[in-house]
Amino acid sequence: MIRAAEEHGFTLIELLVSMVLAMIVFGATLTAFEVFQNNNRFDLLRNEEQDNARATIDRLAREFRNVAAPHRLPEVPGSLEQAGPYSILFQTVNAAALPAGSENATNALRVRYCLADSGNGASPGDEILWRQVKTWTKELAPATPSAKALEACPDETAEDFESKAQLVRHITNENGGQKRPVFVYGPKGSGGNVAVITSVEPTIYINVNPSQPTHPGETQLTSAISLRNGNRQPTAAFTWKQESANHVLLNASESQDPSGLALVYKWSEGANVFPSTAQVWETETGQLSSGEHTITLEVTDPGGLSSKVSKQVKVE
């Protein structure tokens, strides 16, 4: 007699336990894979924004080092046209070829960098750095945009700028109510006084996932840039001394130019401009009568920046 072979298999309970364990392992694997994918996505995005920020700071350095101080604009007495913590406006030399027939001899263009905050199309943790450009072919630059227009980022006034571009996203300078400026100016304490600024330090904070501060974390990129070609406003100062009857010696040797450039001197009393342009000048007979006179000295540098000072001169 032939005996039937024994048959071994899984019971229903064993099969169910195996299926549950397989599902747990498979679910854990999928979860780990999803975490890896998210982390990889944030890492790639962070690297991309870091590259954008580095390229932006490099561009800023080139443009700042080629800054063209506004020419013959007495209302703009320095290298920059506007200097704020989140917005900067200046003129620089255009690297493109000078257009045929252009009267803009220095091929200057106006550039603005600004940070869009939560009130201008972005939210804290996703602030955007914008760049705007204005070119011209006439001898003088167009009028500087108004302070009200520059409150917006970007400035959408048609005549102010002809192009705009987003440079860096996911900026967190103001994330969580922080007030970390994008632009800091030197020397220390200069604030927004464009007449004395000699350097700019841009600082960009980036976090592509600010809701999770530990991964990938916040990145800071910064650089100190000297306005080496920038022009600064001269300082007018003079002393006076009566030499003889109706003769006064006016001495402007205390006037200074921060860049050491030669100055042009203009002496005047009201609308009356005296004929001398010398640094030290003695008035001639009949030019000043006895009594008090308000004498004004105006000094101008080769870039067209000037300053004035007036003093009461008593002639006996």
Secondary structure, 3 states (H helix, E strand, C coil): CCCCCCCCCCCHHHHHHHHHHHHHHHHHHHHHHHHHHHHHHHHHHHHHHHHHHHHHHHHHHHHHHCECCCCCCCCCCCCEEEECCCEEEEEEECCCCCCCCCCCCCCEEEEEEEEECCCCCCCCCCEEEEEEEEECCCCCCCCCCCCCHHHCCCCCCCCCCCEEEEEEEEECCCHHHCCCCCEEEECCCCCCCCCCCCEEEEEEEECCCCCCCCCCCCEEEECCEECCCCCCCCECCCEEEEEECCEEEEECCCCECCCCCCCEEEEEECCEECCCCCCEEECCCCCCCCEEEEEEEEEECCCCCEEEEEEEEEEC
